Amino acid sequence: MTQAAICTIGDEILIGQIVDTNSSHISRALNSLGIRVRTHQSIGDDNFQIISSLDALLKENQIVIVTGGLGPTKDDITKKALAQLSGAKTVKTDQRQLEIVHRILSARGLDMLEINRAQADVPDTCEVIPNKLGTAPIMVFRFPAERFGHKAVLYSMPGVPFETIAALDDVLEDIKAHFDISDIFHYTLNTFGMAESALSRKIASWEDSLDEDMHLAYLPNPLSGVRLRLSIYGGERSHQEERAMERIRELKEILGKELYYEGDSLAENIGKMLLESGKTVSAAESCTGGLISALFTQVAGCSSYYLGSVTSYANSVKTGVLGVDASVIESKGAVSEECVRQMAAGVRRLTGSDFAVATSGIAGPGGGTKDKPVGLVWIGISSERGTNAVKMEFKSDRKHNIERFAANALNELRKLITKELNY
């Protein structure tokens, strides 16, 4: 199977000045093409490090894609390093790229300087894919099998993300023309309510029994639980899918129907059930401050089932808008089972929704007591069959507490809808 590595070059990435988004875009594109990305690497603006790192990557992979280090300034030294790596004797001017450089500068009202013209100069060992949106061309270095033990190609792309993305299709076409492409099959199943370590222990025997070409990845996220991705590399897609689904059926039997949901997020899974049933939902949020609403509205088409929310952060809004009994807050507090039950029932009554979810808790870092510590949340869920509440505690900082409050509220809502609608 064809394997690839992606390498970003630039001190600005290593010191955290910018975030590397190119690697994720390139990885997704290569995976969709049937190429397995084995390595992501970032290296600084150092000539020796660039050459030695790329030499090592080319020994292990048939394709290496490099981004960055191609600008007109002195700290952009990738082109020089690639010339040394490939054994270039001189440079040549790519006229297509030179015309693009001239057009870009003219459009900006700038004169062509030597430093700009030099952007179109490339080592004589490379082929060029013109960069239509920038001044630095995409350089393609092809190495014979005797150099690294296999045929290898290095693509040097600009570091500016919109230029990289725009040029990626041309690079993919070149890859397809020079490499045998096989299928990669991915199947993703999401879980919620079990820590990654506990999940791993529970399915250890199943995971150990996977065929050699199958790989299971754990992808934890506080807002969506632990996502499990089963991948099969190589072979025909139809056969891969048949094999994968057999193993997925086994996995579902181990973990049980209640724990698992399919879709990209809890909110999306809830939305699918509501759309199919013609039901609606609303939310009353205190400690989550509108995050539940935000998660619902990230799903396209949510207007068909999501009616809205009340962010009742102040007690006066809980009593005045949602109809929470003031005596409940006075005697039990806003963070209590009684309060959150009335919040959930109140927003369902207010909006006319079929289902509702409510949250009230203490996100921190202050505000906790012995009886009600930081990380405590009450979650209310309501339908025409009644209203219930669940108490949970988490130990994290404010941001992650809020995320866990919202995610677990959605999961409790999901379980209620699953039960009442017989999913």
QUIRAMO-V491927 format. One record per backbone hydrogen bond with DSSP energy under -0.5 kcal/mol. NH is the residue of the N-H (numbers start at 1). CO is the residue of the C=O. If there is no record, write none. Layout:
NH,CO + NH,CO
This chain:
4,36 + 5,63 + 6,39 + 7,65 + 8,41 + 9,67 + 10,43 + 13,10 + 14,10 + 15,11 + 16,13 + 17,12 + 18,12 + 21,19 + 25,21 + 26,22 + 27,23 + 28,24 + 29,25 + 30,26 + 31,27 + 32,28 + 33,29 + 34,30 + 34,31 + 35,30 + 36,2 + 37,35 + 38,4 + 38,36 + 39,4 + 41,6 + 43,8 + 46,44 + 50,46 + 51,47 + 52,48 + 53,49 + 54,50 + 55,51 + 56,52 + 57,53 + 58,54 + 59,55 + 60,56 + 61,57 + 62,3 + 63,3 + 64,153 + 65,5 + 66,64 + 66,155 + 67,7 + 68,157 + 76,73 + 77,75 + 78,69 + 79,69 + 81,77 + 82,78 + 83,79 + 84,80 + 85,81 + 86,82 + 87,83 + 87,84 + 88,83 + 92,122 + 94,92 + 94,120 + 95,93 + 98,94 + 99,95 + 100,96 + 101,97 + 102,98 + 103,99 + 104,100 + 105,101 + 106,102 + 107,103 + 108,104 + 109,106 + 110,105 + 113,111 + 116,113 + 117,113 + 118,114 + 119,116 + 120,117 + 121,118 + 122,92 + 124,90 + 126,123 + 127,140 + 129,138 + 130,128 + 132,130 + 134,131 + 137,119 + 137,135 + 138,129 + 139,137 + 139,156 + 140,127 + 141,139 + 141,154 + 142,125 + 142,140 + 143,141 + 143,152 + 147,144 + 148,144 + 149,145 + 152,143 + 153,62 + 154,141 + 155,64 + 156,139 + 156,154 + 157,66 + 157,155 + 163,160 + 164,160 + 165,161 + 166,162 + 167,163 + 168,164 + 168,165 + 169,165 + 171,167 + 172,168 + 173,169 + 174,170 + 175,171 + 176,172 + 177,173 + 178,174 + 178,175 + 179,175 + 181,179 + 182,34 + 183,235 + 185,232 + 187,230 + 189,228 + 190,261 + 191,226 + 192,259 + 199,195 + 200,196 + 201,197 + 202,198 + 203,199 + 204,201 + 207,203 + 208,204 + 209,205 + 209,206 + 210,207 + 214,211 + 215,231 + 217,229 + 219,217 + 219,227 + 221,225 + 224,221 + 225,221 + 226,191 + 227,219 + 227,225 + 228,189 + 229,217 + 229,227 + 230,187 + 230,228 + 231,215 + 231,229 + 232,185 + 233,213 + 234,183 + 240,236 + 241,237 + 242,238 + 243,239 + 244,240 + 245,241 + 246,242 + 247,243 + 248,244 + 249,245 + 250,246 + 251,247 + 252,248 + 253,249 + 254,250 + 255,251 + 256,252 + 259,256 + 260,256 + 261,190 + 269,265 + 270,266 + 271,267 + 272,268 + 273,269 + 274,270 + 275,271 + 276,272 + 277,273 + 278,274 + 279,274 + 281,305 + 282,355 + 283,308 + 284,357 + 285,310 + 286,359 + 289,286 + 291,288 + 294,290 + 295,291 + 296,292 + 297,293 + 298,294 + 299,296 + 300,298 + 302,299 + 304,301 + 305,302 + 306,302 + 307,281 + 307,305 + 308,281 + 310,283 + 312,285 + 312,310 + 313,311 + 317,314 + 318,314 + 319,315 + 320,316 + 321,317 + 322,317 + 324,318 + 328,325 + 329,325 + 330,326 + 331,327 + 332,328 + 333,328 + 333,329 + 336,334 + 340,336 + 341,337 + 342,338 + 343,339 + 344,340 + 345,341 + 346,342 + 347,343 + 348,344 + 349,345 + 350,346 + 351,347 + 352,348 + 353,348 + 355,280 + 356,382 + 357,282 + 358,380 + 359,284 + 360,378 + 362,376 + 363,361 + 369,372 + 375,362 + 376,373 + 377,392 + 378,360 + 379,390 + 380,358 + 381,388 + 382,356 + 383,386 + 384,354 + 386,383 + 388,381 + 390,379 + 392,377 + 394,375 + 401,397 + 402,398 + 403,399 + 404,400 + 405,401 + 406,402 + 407,403 + 408,404 + 409,405 + 410,406 + 411,407 + 412,408 + 413,409 + 414,410 + 415,411 + 416,412 + 417,413 + 418,414 + 419,415 + 420,416 + 421,417 + 422,419 + 423,418
